[in-house]
């Protein structure tokens, strides 16, 4: 799922390779925030943008920046912060879109 990631002094686009209520793995990025950075994630869907009430405040817990140094795409894991109710209210619409897309005959 396409996304954009913004932190204090940077911005990159990437793909969410894995997502749950606890966090996400963001891959295919051209820039990686420093470990421990506070980031904001914005999700997009193929059928249009999925509107979230706000951006999830997160912190980077793992990076794979060596790939970028060798010409590949980077990846990093993000742990979501905030109350579970807030996180659920923002992610349930995203999961609903993904679930309905998987059910479509194709």
N, C-alpha and C positions, 0 to 999 in steps of 0.2 A: 504494500500500500504506500503510495507516495506521501512524503511529508516534508516539512521544512523544520529546521532546528535553528534556534537563535540563542545566543549567549551574549555575555557582556560586550565583547568586542568582535563577534563573528556571526556568520549566518551561512548555512549550507542546506542543500536539498538532499534527500536520501530516500531509502525505502525501508519501511518497517518490516523486518524479516520475521519477527515474533512479538506478540503483544499479549499482556494479561493485565489484570487489575493491579498487579505489583510493579510492573515495569515493561520495558520494551527493548528489543535489540534493533538498532538502526544501522543499516548497511548501505553500501554504494554511496558513501559520502566523500566529498573532495577535501573536506576540512574536518578536523576532530577537535572538539573542545578539550581543554585541559581537564585531567581527572579532578573530580570534586567540584567542577563548575556547575552553577545553577543554569539550567536551560529551559526553554519553552518550546514545546512541540505543537505543531499545527498539522492536522491530518487532512488529506484530500482523498476523494473517491473518484473513480472513473466516470460515474454518472453525474458528477458535480461535487462541489465542496460539501463536506459534512460539517454543519455548523455546530460548534461546541460553545458552551456558555463562556468559556475562557480557555486559556492555554494551561496545560498541566505543568506546574512547577516541578522540576525534577533535578536530580544530580547525577552526573556521570560517574559510574562506578567501575568501568573497565573500557579501555581503548585498544584498538589494534592499529596504531599509527605507523608501524613498521611497513605495512603494505603500501601506504602512501609514499613513503620514502623510496620504495622500489617500483613505483609507477602504477600500483594497483589502487583499488578503492579502499577506504578505511571503514571501520565499523566501531560502534560503541554501545554499551549497555546503559540504560537509564533506569533508575529506581524512582518511581513516582512518590511524591510527598503530598501530604494533606490528609484530610479525613477520608475514610473509605467511602462514605456517602458522597462526598464531592467527586472523588475519582470515578465512582460508579455512574454518577449522573452525567459525567462527560464521556465515558467510554461506552455505555450501553447503546447510545445511538450509532456509534461506529460499529459495534458488534452486530447490531441489527441489520445494518447495510451489508456487512460481510456475510452473515448467515443467509439472508434472502438471496444474495448473489450465488452462493453455493447451491441453493435449492433450484435455481433456474435450470431448465433442461438445456443441454448444450452440446 
